[in-house]
């Protein structure tokens, strides 16, 4: 992922703001060791950051897919037209 310098700065500023909010919602005793900090970061990523990021990306994909023109089904797709089926001799009486 190649971010422009402006994008890098914007990401840093937004992440600093998110980090400040998450810091306020982290028990102080969890921030006394590197292990505690790592666990807090993982917990925040799993509970808040990751799901929101995934939701945003899936909405972007959905919008992009909806904007695409409709295409015809691939050649390997089954046809929806009814097929002529021959009746077997056992299912209908023989003509007289």
Backbone as JSON Lines, residues from 0, in Angstrom:
{"i":0,"aa":"X","n":[0.86,-1.16,0.0],"ca":[0.0,0.0,0.0],"c":[0.9,1.22,0.0]}
{"i":1,"aa":"X","n":[0.78,2.01,-1.04],"ca":[1.61,3.21,-1.17],"c":[0.76,4.44,-0.9]}
{"i":2,"aa":"X","n":[0.95,5.0,0.28],"ca":[0.22,6.21,0.65],"c":[1.05,7.43,0.3]}
{"i":3,"aa":"X","n":[0.37,8.47,-0.11],"ca":[1.07,9.73,-0.34],"c":[1.46,10.31,1.02]}
{"i":4,"aa":"X","n":[2.39,11.24,1.05],"ca":[2.73,11.86,2.34],"c":[1.52,12.49,3.04]}
{"i":5,"aa":"X","n":[0.62,13.06,2.26],"ca":[-0.59,13.65,2.84],"c":[-1.49,12.58,3.45]}
{"i":6,"aa":"X","n":[-1.6,11.46,2.76],"ca":[-2.41,10.35,3.28],"c":[-1.78,9.75,4.53]}
{"i":7,"aa":"X","n":[-0.46,9.61,4.53],"ca":[0.24,9.11,5.72],"c":[-0.02,10.01,6.92]}
{"i":8,"aa":"X","n":[0.03,11.31,6.71],"ca":[-0.23,12.25,7.79],"c":[-1.67,12.15,8.27]}
{"i":9,"aa":"X","n":[-2.61,12.04,7.35],"ca":[-4.02,11.92,7.73],"c":[-4.26,10.64,8.52]}
{"i":10,"aa":"X","n":[-3.68,9.52,8.08],"ca":[-3.83,8.26,8.8],"c":[-3.26,8.4,10.21]}
{"i":11,"aa":"X","n":[-2.07,8.98,10.33],"ca":[-1.45,9.16,11.64],"c":[-2.32,10.01,12.55]}
{"i":12,"aa":"X","n":[-2.84,11.1,12.04],"ca":[-3.68,11.99,12.86],"c":[-4.95,11.27,13.32]}
{"i":13,"aa":"X","n":[-5.58,10.54,12.42],"ca":[-6.81,9.82,12.78],"c":[-6.51,8.69,13.77]}
{"i":14,"aa":"X","n":[-5.4,7.99,13.54],"ca":[-5.05,6.91,14.47],"c":[-4.69,7.45,15.85]}
{"i":15,"aa":"X","n":[-4.05,8.6,15.89],"ca":[-3.75,9.23,17.19],"c":[-5.05,9.56,17.93]}
{"i":16,"aa":"X","n":[-6.05,10.05,17.2],"ca":[-7.34,10.37,17.82],"c":[-8.03,9.1,18.31]}
{"i":17,"aa":"X","n":[-8.01,8.04,17.51],"ca":[-8.61,6.76,17.9],"c":[-7.87,6.21,19.12]}
{"i":18,"aa":"X","n":[-6.54,6.26,19.07],"ca":[-5.74,5.74,20.18],"c":[-6.05,6.47,21.49]}
{"i":19,"aa":"X","n":[-6.28,7.77,21.41],"ca":[-6.61,8.54,22.62],"c":[-7.95,8.07,23.2]}
{"i":20,"aa":"X","n":[-8.91,7.82,22.34],"ca":[-10.22,7.33,22.81],"c":[-10.08,5.94,23.43]}
{"i":21,"aa":"X","n":[-9.36,5.06,22.75],"ca":[-9.19,3.7,23.26],"c":[-8.37,3.7,24.55]}
{"i":22,"aa":"X","n":[-7.4,4.58,24.66],"ca":[-6.59,4.7,25.88],"c":[-7.49,5.04,27.08]}
{"i":23,"aa":"X","n":[-8.42,5.96,26.86],"ca":[-9.34,6.36,27.93],"c":[-10.24,5.21,28.35]}
{"i":24,"aa":"X","n":[-10.38,4.21,27.49],"ca":[-11.25,3.08,27.78],"c":[-10.46,1.8,28.04]}
{"i":25,"aa":"X","n":[-9.24,1.96,28.49],"ca":[-8.39,0.83,28.84],"c":[-8.06,0.92,30.32]}
{"i":26,"aa":"X","n":[-8.26,-0.16,31.07],"ca":[-7.92,-0.13,32.49],"c":[-6.45,0.21,32.69]}
{"i":27,"aa":"X","n":[-6.13,1.16,33.56],"ca":[-4.74,1.59,33.76],"c":[-3.8,0.44,34.13]}
{"i":28,"aa":"X","n":[-4.31,-0.53,34.89],"ca":[-3.44,-1.65,35.29],"c":[-3.03,-2.51,34.1]}
{"i":29,"aa":"X","n":[-3.78,-2.41,33.0],"ca":[-3.44,-3.19,31.81],"c":[-2.29,-2.55,31.04]}
{"i":30,"aa":"X","n":[-1.97,-1.3,31.36],"ca":[-0.95,-0.56,30.62],"c":[0.37,-0.47,31.37]}
{"i":31,"aa":"X","n":[0.61,-1.38,32.3],"ca":[1.83,-1.32,33.11],"c":[2.94,-2.21,32.57]}
{"i":32,"aa":"X","n":[2.62,-3.12,31.64],"ca":[3.63,-4.0,31.06],"c":[3.45,-4.04,29.55]}
{"i":33,"aa":"X","n":[4.51,-4.46,28.85],"ca":[4.4,-4.6,27.39],"c":[3.36,-5.65,27.02]}
{"i":34,"aa":"X","n":[3.3,-6.72,27.81],"ca":[2.31,-7.77,27.55],"c":[0.89,-7.21,27.71]}
{"i":35,"aa":"X","n":[0.67,-6.43,28.76],"ca":[-0.64,-5.84,28.98],"c":[-1.03,-4.87,27.87]}
{"i":36,"aa":"X","n":[-0.04,-4.09,27.41],"ca":[-0.29,-3.15,26.31],"c":[-0.64,-3.92,25.04]}
{"i":37,"aa":"X","n":[0.12,-4.99,24.76],"ca":[-0.15,-5.8,23.57],"c":[-1.54,-6.42,23.63]}
{"i":38,"aa":"X","n":[-1.91,-6.92,24.8],"ca":[-3.25,-7.5,24.94],"c":[-4.34,-6.44,24.77]}
{"i":39,"aa":"X","n":[-4.11,-5.25,25.32],"ca":[-5.08,-4.17,25.17],"c":[-5.24,-3.77,23.71]}
{"i":40,"aa":"X","n":[-4.11,-3.68,23.0],"ca":[-4.15,-3.31,21.58],"c":[-4.92,-4.37,20.79]}
{"i":41,"aa":"X","n":[-4.6,-5.64,21.04],"ca":[-5.3,-6.72,20.33],"c":[-6.8,-6.69,20.63]}
{"i":42,"aa":"X","n":[-7.13,-6.47,21.89],"ca":[-8.54,-6.44,22.27],"c":[-9.27,-5.3,21.56]}
{"i":43,"aa":"X","n":[-8.65,-4.12,21.53],"ca":[-9.29,-2.98,20.85],"c":[-9.4,-3.22,19.34]}
{"i":44,"aa":"X","n":[-8.38,-3.84,18.76],"ca":[-8.43,-4.12,17.32],"c":[-9.54,-5.12,17.03]}
{"i":45,"aa":"X","n":[-9.63,-6.17,17.85],"ca":[-10.66,-7.2,17.62],"c":[-12.07,-6.71,17.89]}
{"i":46,"aa":"X","n":[-12.23,-5.83,18.86],"ca":[-13.58,-5.41,19.26],"c":[-14.06,-4.14,18.58]}
{"i":47,"aa":"X","n":[-13.16,-3.24,18.24],"ca":[-13.62,-1.95,17.71],"c":[-13.05,-1.63,16.33]}
{"i":48,"aa":"X","n":[-11.75,-1.71,16.2],"ca":[-11.09,-1.25,14.97],"c":[-11.34,-2.2,13.8]}
{"i":49,"aa":"X","n":[-11.05,-3.47,13.99],"ca":[-11.19,-4.45,12.91],"c":[-12.58,-4.54,12.35]}
{"i":50,"aa":"X","n":[-13.6,-4.72,13.2],"ca":[-14.96,-4.82,12.66],"c":[-15.39,-3.56,11.9]}
{"i":51,"aa":"X","n":[-15.02,-2.39,12.4],"ca":[-15.41,-1.15,11.72],"c":[-14.69,-1.02,10.38]}
{"i":52,"aa":"X","n":[-13.42,-1.4,10.36],"ca":[-12.66,-1.36,9.11],"c":[-13.24,-2.34,8.1]}
{"i":53,"aa":"X","n":[-13.56,-3.55,8.55],"ca":[-14.16,-4.55,7.66],"c":[-15.51,-4.08,7.13]}
{"i":54,"aa":"X","n":[-16.33,-3.46,7.98],"ca":[-17.62,-2.95,7.55],"c":[-17.45,-1.87,6.49]}
{"i":55,"aa":"X","n":[-16.51,-0.96,6.72],"ca":[-16.26,0.11,5.75],"c":[-15.82,-0.48,4.41]}
{"i":56,"aa":"X","n":[-14.88,-1.41,4.45],"ca":[-14.37,-1.99,3.2],"c":[-15.45,-2.79,2.48]}
{"i":57,"aa":"X","n":[-16.3,-3.5,3.22],"ca":[-17.36,-4.27,2.56],"c":[-18.4,-3.33,1.95]}
{"i":58,"aa":"X","n":[-18.66,-2.21,2.58],"ca":[-19.59,-1.22,1.98],"c":[-19.0,-0.65,0.7]}
{"i":59,"aa":"X","n":[-17.69,-0.41,0.69],"ca":[-17.04,0.11,-0.51],"c":[-17.15,-0.91,-1.64]}
{"i":60,"aa":"X","n":[-16.92,-2.17,-1.33],"ca":[-17.04,-3.23,-2.33],"c":[-18.47,-3.32,-2.86]}
{"i":61,"aa":"X","n":[-19.44,-3.27,-1.96],"ca":[-20.84,-3.35,-2.37],"c":[-21.19,-2.18,-3.3]}
{"i":62,"aa":"X","n":[-20.76,-0.99,-2.96],"ca":[-21.04,0.18,-3.8],"c":[-20.39,0.03,-5.17]}
{"i":63,"aa":"X","n":[-19.18,-0.51,-5.2],"ca":[-18.49,-0.7,-6.46],"c":[-19.2,-1.76,-7.31]}
{"i":64,"aa":"X","n":[-19.64,-2.83,-6.68],"ca":[-20.34,-3.88,-7.42],"c":[-21.69,-3.39,-7.95]}
{"i":65,"aa":"X","n":[-22.39,-2.59,-7.17],"ca":[-23.67,-2.06,-7.62],"c":[-23.5,-1.07,-8.77]}
{"i":66,"aa":"X","n":[-22.36,-0.42,-8.83],"ca":[-22.11,0.56,-9.89],"c":[-21.69,-0.1,-11.2]}
{"i":67,"aa":"X","n":[-21.32,-1.38,-11.14],"ca":[-20.9,-2.09,-12.35],"c":[-22.1,-2.38,-13.22]}
{"i":68,"aa":"X","n":[-21.92,-2.3,-14.54],"ca":[-23.04,-2.65,-15.43],"c":[-23.34,-4.13,-15.33]}
{"i":69,"aa":"X","n":[-24.59,-4.45,-15.54],"ca":[-25.02,-5.86,-15.49],"c":[-24.37,-6.59,-16.66]}
{"i":70,"aa":"X","n":[-23.92,-7.79,-16.39],"ca":[-23.3,-8.59,-17.45],"c":[-24.12,-9.85,-17.65]}
{"i":71,"aa":"X","n":[-23.96,-10.42,-18.82],"ca":[-24.69,-11.66,-19.1],"c":[-24.03,-12.8,-18.33]}
{"i":72,"aa":"X","n":[-24.79,-13.87,-18.04],"ca":[-24.22,-14.99,-17.29],"c":[-23.14,-15.67,-18.11]}
{"i":73,"aa":"X","n":[-22.17,-16.29,-17.46],"ca":[-21.12,-16.99,-18.2],"c":[-21.69,-18.14,-19.01]}
{"i":74,"aa":"X","n":[-20.96,-18.54,-20.03],"ca":[-21.42,-19.59,-20.93],"c":[-21.67,-20.9,-20.19]}
{"i":75,"aa":"X","n":[-20.97,-21.13,-19.12],"ca":[-21.13,-22.38,-18.39],"c":[-22.36,-22.38,-17.47]}
{"i":76,"aa":"X","n":[-23.01,-21.24,-17.35],"ca":[-24.19,-21.16,-16.49],"c":[-25.34,-21.92,-17.14]}
{"i":77,"aa":"X","n":[-26.11,-22.65,-16.35],"ca":[-27.24,-23.41,-16.91],"c":[-28.29,-22.47,-17.48]}
{"i":78,"aa":"X","n":[-28.88,-22.89,-18.55],"ca":[-29.92,-22.12,-19.2],"c":[-31.2,-22.19,-18.38]}
{"i":79,"aa":"X","n":[-31.96,-21.11,-18.39],"ca":[-33.21,-21.08,-17.64],"c":[-34.4,-21.45,-18.51]}
{"i":80,"aa":"X","n":[-34.15,-21.69,-19.8],"ca":[-35.26,-22.05,-20.67],"c":[-35.63,-23.51,-20.45]}
{"i":81,"aa":"X","n":[-36.94,-23.82,-20.54],"ca":[-37.35,-25.21,-20.32],"c":[-36.83,-26.09,-21.45]}
{"i":82,"aa":"X","n":[-36.4,-27.27,-21.1],"ca":[-35.9,-28.21,-22.09],"c":[-37.04,-29.14,-22.51]}
{"i":83,"aa":"X","n":[-37.04,-29.51,-23.78],"ca":[-38.03,-30.46,-24.26],"c":[-37.67,-31.83,-23.72]}
{"i":84,"aa":"X","n":[-38.59,-32.4,-23.01],"ca":[-38.36,-33.73,-22.47],"c":[-39.27,-34.7,-23.19]}
{"i":85,"aa":"X","n":[-38.71,-35.8,-23.62],"ca":[-39.52,-36.83,-24.27],"c":[-40.19,-37.66,-23.2]}
{"i":86,"aa":"X","n":[-41.46,-37.93,-23.43],"ca":[-42.19,-38.78,-22.49],"c":[-41.81,-40.22,-22.75]}
{"i":87,"aa":"X","n":[-41.6,-40.91,-21.68],"ca":[-41.29,-42.33,-21.86],"c":[-42.58,-43.09,-22.15]}
{"i":88,"aa":"X","n":[-42.44,-44.26,-22.76],"ca":[-43.62,-45.03,-23.13],"c":[-44.36,-45.54,-21.89]}
{"i":89,"aa":"X","n":[-43.68,-45.64,-20.79],"ca":[-44.35,-46.15,-19.59],"c":[-45.22,-45.08,-18.91]}
{"i":90,"aa":"X","n":[-44.97,-43.8,-19.22],"ca":[-45.76,-42.78,-18.56],"c":[-47.03,-42.41,-19.32]}
{"i":91,"aa":"X","n":[-47.13,-42.77,-20.56],"ca":[-48.35,-42.47,-21.3],"c":[-48.83,-43.72,-22.02]}
{"i":92,"aa":"X","n":[-50.13,-43.85,-22.17],"ca":[-50.64,-45.05,-22.84],"c":[-50.29,-45.04,-24.31]}
{"i":93,"aa":"X","n":[-50.1,-46.2,-24.86],"ca":[-49.76,-46.33,-26.28],"c":[-50.99,-46.02,-27.1]}
{"i":94,"aa":"X","n":[-50.81,-45.3,-28.22],"ca":[-51.98,-44.99,-29.07],"c":[-52.56,-46.25,-29.69]}
{"i":95,"aa":"X","n":[-53.87,-46.28,-29.88],"ca":[-54.55,-47.46,-30.47],"c":[-54.63,-47.36,-31.95]}
